[in-house]
Amino acid sequence: MRIVDVCAFYSPDGGGVKTYIDRKLAAGPAAGHEIIVIAPGETTRVEERGPGARIMYLEQPRFPLDRKYHYFRDETALHATLDTLDPDIVEASSPWRSARLVGEWAGAAPRVLIMHADPLSAYAYRWFGKVASRDTIDRKFGWFWRHLVRLDAQFVATITAGQSLSDRLAEGGMTNVVTNPMGVADSVFSPTLRDEGLRARLLERCALPQTATLLIAAGRHAPEKRWPMVIEAVTAAGGSAPVGLVLVGDGRERAKVVRAAADNPHIHLASSIGDRMELARLFASGDALIHGCEAETFCMVASEARASGLPLIAPDGGGAADQARESGGWTYVSGDSSSAADAIGAFLTSDMLAVRRKAAENSGYVRTMDSHFSDLFGYYDALVGPNRRVA
């Protein structure tokens, strides 16, 4: 098949969408499919990624809210590119303007909407959740739900990476929702990488002895990640038992994260880790992963932590919650530091050796990205049927 992904938020500078798309550009040709990504960019150009894989950049304006991205404004150019490519399947990787443009394209290929993000959880529910119920917020953002329902009529399916988001989209009126969870990208993450020496050094950076509990957190310093809330929860839980937190990451909210951690010597802020083996050793050497964001569609960090044998402490919404429930972890009320502290306390008072032993035993059953793409391409094969392109 020729699969064309109209990806509004692909940027050479990185991000979760880039990571996913780069993996698909490798997985598609390996499975016998051609993958072409159409992305808005600084200039019109083609970036070859090997046989059967390429990125076609169309010159488009910069996105005003984040200058590392561009956005699709030229409908004619996008439709002409799709006409020329004559795809078997067209994906839209964002629910905004680009999805509408793909939905209005006159071509015959089936269209699939990929929900890489959960805008209501990341913004509306987080902004207004303390003053209004979710039902009230949904009514106030009825324009967004109406937009999604219109897309639902134009696309053969909307694919999400987590059951929580699928359920909410179905409740909002979408009828063609398919759940296809992502997974760990490779075999790097493993509990066999646990390093007691590394664990001791990390606890020392948290001004704690080896007998203390070491929590790991990782992710961008962005508002929706709620790291100050996580730090507050860890600090509160540390009043009854020695517990340290190593938070790996960076981002535009770093100053707020630094201020939140300033009064607690048991919080260690580490820079982002680009070396996956180093990250895998870090995960395997902790005692649990704590996460703060309820807006994850899948939560790759949680998946990698599970593959490393870490128990999970997560908010009760989104992909992180799905993974915590599947693995027998702990959940807390999203955005509530007191509830998060209680969840940490419940972990601390559990039989932690038995919990970690069970988590290590279950690490080998964590879903992989190979399974994700196998299911995805199999679903597309069924959609295209006998009309698929012959190589």
C-alpha positions in Angstrom: 0.0 0.0 0.0 0.9 3.6 -0.4 0.1 5.3 2.9 0.2 9.1 2.9 0.3 10.9 6.3 -0.7 14.6 6.3 1.2 15.5 9.4 0.7 19.1 10.5 2.9 18.8 13.6 6.0 17.1 12.2 9.1 19.1 12.9 12.8 18.2 12.3 13.5 19.8 15.7 11.8 16.9 17.6 8.8 16.0 19.6 6.6 13.0 20.2 5.0 13.1 16.8 8.4 13.2 15.1 9.5 10.2 17.1 6.4 8.2 16.1 6.6 9.2 12.4 10.3 8.4 12.2 9.5 4.9 13.5 6.6 4.5 11.0 8.9 5.5 8.1 11.1 2.5 9.0 8.3 0.1 9.9 6.2 0.7 6.8 8.8 -0.3 4.2 9.9 -3.2 6.3 6.3 -4.5 6.1 6.2 -3.9 2.3 4.4 -0.6 2.3 5.3 2.8 1.0 5.1 5.6 3.6 5.0 9.3 2.5 4.6 12.1 5.0 3.4 15.5 3.9 4.4 18.2 6.3 4.3 22.0 6.3 7.8 23.5 6.2 10.1 26.4 5.5 10.5 25.4 1.8 9.1 22.9 -0.6 11.5 19.9 -0.7 11.7 16.1 -0.4 13.6 14.3 2.2 14.3 10.7 1.2 14.4 8.2 4.1 15.4 5.1 2.1 13.4 2.9 -0.2 9.7 3.4 0.3 10.0 6.2 2.8 10.1 10.0 2.3 8.9 13.3 3.7 7.5 15.9 1.4 7.7 19.4 2.8 5.3 22.0 1.4 6.3 25.7 1.9 3.7 27.0 4.5 3.6 29.8 7.1 5.1 29.4 10.6 2.7 28.5 13.3 2.3 31.6 15.4 2.1 29.9 18.8 5.2 27.8 18.3 7.7 29.0 15.8 9.4 25.6 15.3 6.2 24.4 13.5 4.5 25.5 10.3 0.8 25.0 9.4 -1.2 24.1 6.3 -2.8 27.2 4.8 -2.6 26.4 1.1 -5.5 24.0 0.5 -4.9 23.9 -3.2 -1.3 22.8 -2.9 -2.1 20.1 -0.4 -5.0 18.7 -2.5 -2.8 18.8 -5.6 -0.1 16.9 -3.8 -2.5 14.2 -2.7 -3.9 14.0 -6.3 -0.3 13.4 -7.6 0.5 10.8 -5.0 -2.7 8.8 -5.5 -2.5 7.1 -2.1 -4.3 3.9 -1.0 -4.8 5.3 2.5 -4.6 8.9 3.8 -3.9 9.7 7.4 -4.4 13.1 9.1 -2.3 13.3 12.2 -4.0 16.3 13.8 -7.7 17.0 14.5 -7.4 20.7 13.5 -7.3 22.5 10.1 -5.2 19.8 8.3 -7.9 17.2 9.1 -10.6 19.4 7.6 -8.5 19.8 4.5 -7.9 16.1 4.2 -11.6 15.5 4.7 -12.5 17.9 1.9 -10.1 16.3 -0.6 -12.0 14.9 -3.6 -9.9 11.7 -3.9 -11.3 8.3 -3.4 -8.8 6.9 -0.9 -10.1 6.0 2.6 -9.2 8.6 5.2 -8.1 7.9 8.8 -7.7 10.5 11.6 -4.9 9.7 14.0 -5.4 11.4 17.5 -1.8 12.0 18.6 -3.1 14.5 21.1 -6.0 15.1 23.5 -6.6 18.9 23.3 -9.5 19.0 25.8 -7.5 17.2 28.5 -4.3 19.1 27.8 -6.0 22.5 28.0 -9.7 22.9 28.7 -10.1 20.3 31.5 -6.8 21.4 33.0 -7.7 25.1 32.9 -11.3 24.9 34.1 -11.4 21.6 35.9 -11.3 23.2 39.4 -14.3 25.4 38.8 -16.5 23.4 36.5 -17.5 19.8 35.9 -16.3 17.9 32.8 -19.8 17.9 31.4 -20.0 21.7 31.8 -16.7 22.2 30.1 -17.7 19.9 27.3 -20.8 22.0 26.8 -18.8 25.2 26.7 -16.5 23.6 24.1 -19.3 22.2 22.1 -17.8 23.7 19.0 -14.9 21.3 19.3 -17.1 18.3 19.7 -19.2 19.4 16.7 -15.9 19.7 14.7 -14.9 16.2 15.7 -18.4 14.8 14.7 -18.1 16.5 11.3 -14.7 14.8 10.9 -16.2 11.5 12.0 -18.5 11.7 9.0 -15.5 12.4 6.6 -13.1 9.7 7.9 -13.6 6.0 7.9 -12.1 5.8 11.4 -10.4 7.8 14.2 -7.5 5.9 15.7 -6.4 6.5 19.2 -3.5 5.0 21.3 -5.5 4.5 24.5 -8.9 3.2 25.6 -9.6 6.2 27.8 -9.5 8.6 24.8 -11.5 6.2 22.7 -14.3 6.0 25.3 -14.5 9.8 25.6 -14.6 10.3 21.9 -17.4 7.8 21.6 -19.3 9.5 24.4 -18.9 12.8 22.5 -20.7 11.4 19.5 -17.9 9.9 17.3 -19.0 6.5 15.8 -15.9 5.1 14.1 -13.3 5.0 16.9 -10.6 2.4 16.9 -8.1 1.8 19.7 -4.6 0.7 18.7 -2.2 1.2 21.6 1.4 2.1 20.9 4.3 0.3 22.7 7.9 0.3 23.5 10.1 1.0 20.5 12.7 -1.6 21.0 14.2 -4.2 23.4 16.4 -1.6 25.2 14.3 -1.3 28.3 14.6 -4.2 30.8 14.7 -4.9 34.5 18.0 -6.7 34.0 19.6 -3.3 33.7 19.0 -2.5 37.3 22.2 -1.0 38.8 22.2 -0.7 42.6 25.3 1.5 42.4 23.5 3.9 40.1 20.5 3.8 42.4 22.7 4.7 45.4 24.3 7.6 43.5 20.9 8.9 42.5 19.7 8.8 46.1 22.9 10.5 47.2 22.0 13.3 44.8 18.7 13.4 46.6 20.5 13.7 50.0 19.1 10.3 51.0 20.6 6.9 52.1 20.2 3.7 50.1 17.4 2.6 52.4 15.1 5.4 51.0 12.7 5.0 48.1 13.6 6.4 44.7 10.9 7.7 42.4 11.6 8.4 38.8 9.8 10.9 36.6 10.5 11.9 33.0 9.0 14.3 30.5 8.9 17.8 29.1 8.7 20.8 31.5 5.3 21.9 30.2 2.1 23.0 32.0 0.1 19.8 31.2 2.8 17.6 32.7 2.1 19.1 36.2 5.6 18.7 37.6 5.1 21.3 40.4 2.1 19.3 41.6 4.1 16.0 41.5 6.9 17.7 43.5 4.4 18.9 46.0 3.0 15.4 46.4 6.4 13.8 46.8 7.3 16.4 49.4 4.2 15.7 51.3 4.7 11.9 51.2 8.3 12.4 52.3 7.0 13.6 55.6 6.2 10.1 56.7 9.0 8.1 54.9 12.3 9.0 53.2 11.6 9.3 49.5 13.5 11.0 46.7 12.5 12.0 43.2 14.7 12.2 40.1 12.9 14.2 37.4 14.4 14.0 33.9 13.5 16.6 31.3 13.6 20.2 30.2 11.3 22.7 28.6 9.8 26.2 28.6 8.4 25.7 32.2 11.8 24.8 33.7 11.9 27.9 35.8 8.6 27.0 37.5 9.8 23.4 38.1 13.1 24.7 39.6 11.2 27.0 41.9 8.8 24.2 43.0 11.8 21.9 43.9 13.9 24.6 45.5 13.0 23.9 49.1 13.3 20.1 48.9 16.8 18.7 48.9 15.3 15.3 48.1 14.3 16.4 44.6 17.0 16.1 41.9 16.3 17.7 38.5 18.3 16.1 35.7 18.6 17.3 32.1 16.9 15.4 29.2 18.6 12.1 28.4 19.1 11.4 24.7 20.9 8.1 25.1 18.2 5.5 25.3 20.5 2.9 27.1 21.3 5.5 29.7 17.6 6.2 30.2 16.9 2.5 30.3 19.4 2.0 33.1 17.9 4.9 35.0 14.4 3.5 34.8 15.5 0.0 35.8 17.3 1.4 38.8 14.3 3.2 40.3 11.6 1.9 42.6 8.6 3.3 40.8 7.7 5.8 38.1 5.4 8.7 39.0 3.6 10.7 36.3 1.6 13.9 36.5 -0.2 14.3 33.1 -3.7 13.1 32.6 -3.7 14.3 28.9 -1.5 11.5 27.5 -3.0 9.6 24.6 -0.7 6.6 25.3 2.2 7.6 27.6 5.3 6.2 26.2 7.2 7.0 29.4 4.9 4.7 31.3 5.3 2.0 28.7 9.1 2.2 28.9 9.0 2.2 32.7 6.8 -0.9 32.7 9.3 -2.6 30.3 12.0 -1.7 32.9 10.1 -3.4 35.7 8.9 -0.2 37.4 5.5 0.0 39.2 3.4 3.0 38.2 1.9 5.9 40.1 -0.3 7.9 37.7 -3.3 10.3 37.5 -6.7 8.7 36.9 -7.2 10.0 33.4 -5.6 9.4 30.0 -3.0 6.9 28.8 -1.0 7.0 31.9 -4.0 5.8 33.9 -4.7 3.0 31.3 -1.2 1.7 31.8 -1.3 2.0 35.6 -4.5 0.0 35.7 -3.3 -2.6 33.3 -0.1 -3.2 35.4 -1.7 -3.1 38.8 -0.3 0.3 39.7 -1.7 3.2 41.8 -3.8 6.1 40.5 -4.8 9.4 42.0 -7.2 12.2 41.3 -5.8 14.1 38.3 -4.3 17.4 39.3 -4.7 16.8 43.0 -1.4 16.9 44.9 -3.0 15.6 48.1 -4.5 12.5 46.3 -1.1 12.0 44.6 0.6 12.1 48.0 -1.8 9.5 49.2 -1.1 7.2 46.2 2.7 7.6 46.9 2.0 6.7 50.5 0.0 3.6 49.5 3.0 2.5 47.4 5.4 3.2 50.3 3.4 1.1 52.7 2.9 -1.8 50.3 5.2 -4.8 50.1 7.5 -2.9 47.7 9.8 -5.9 47.1 6.9 -8.1 46.1 5.4 -5.2 44.0 8.7 -4.7 42.1 9.2 -8.4 41.7 5.8 -8.7 40.1 6.4 -5.7 37.9 9.7 -7.2 36.7 8.0 -10.5 35.9 5.4 -8.7 33.8 7.9 -6.5 32.0 8.3 -9.0 29.2 4.6 -8.7 28.3 4.6 -5.0 27.5 3.3 -4.2 24.1 5.8 -3.2 21.4 5.8 -0.8 18.5 6.1 -3.7 16.2 2.8 -5.0 17.4 1.3 -1.5 17.0 2.4 -1.1 13.4 1.4 -4.7 12.5 -2.1 -4.1 13.8 -2.2 -0.7 12.0 -1.1 -2.0 8.6 -3.4 -5.0 9.0 -6.3 -2.7 9.6 -5.4 -0.6 6.5 -5.2 -3.8 4.4 -8.7 -4.6 5.4 -9.9 -1.1 4.5 -8.3 -1.1 1.1 -9.2 -4.6 0.2 -8.5 -5.9 -3.3 -7.9 -2.4 -4.6 -4.5 -2.1 -2.9 -1.5 -0.9 -4.9 0.6 -3.7 -6.4 4.3 -3.2 -6.1 
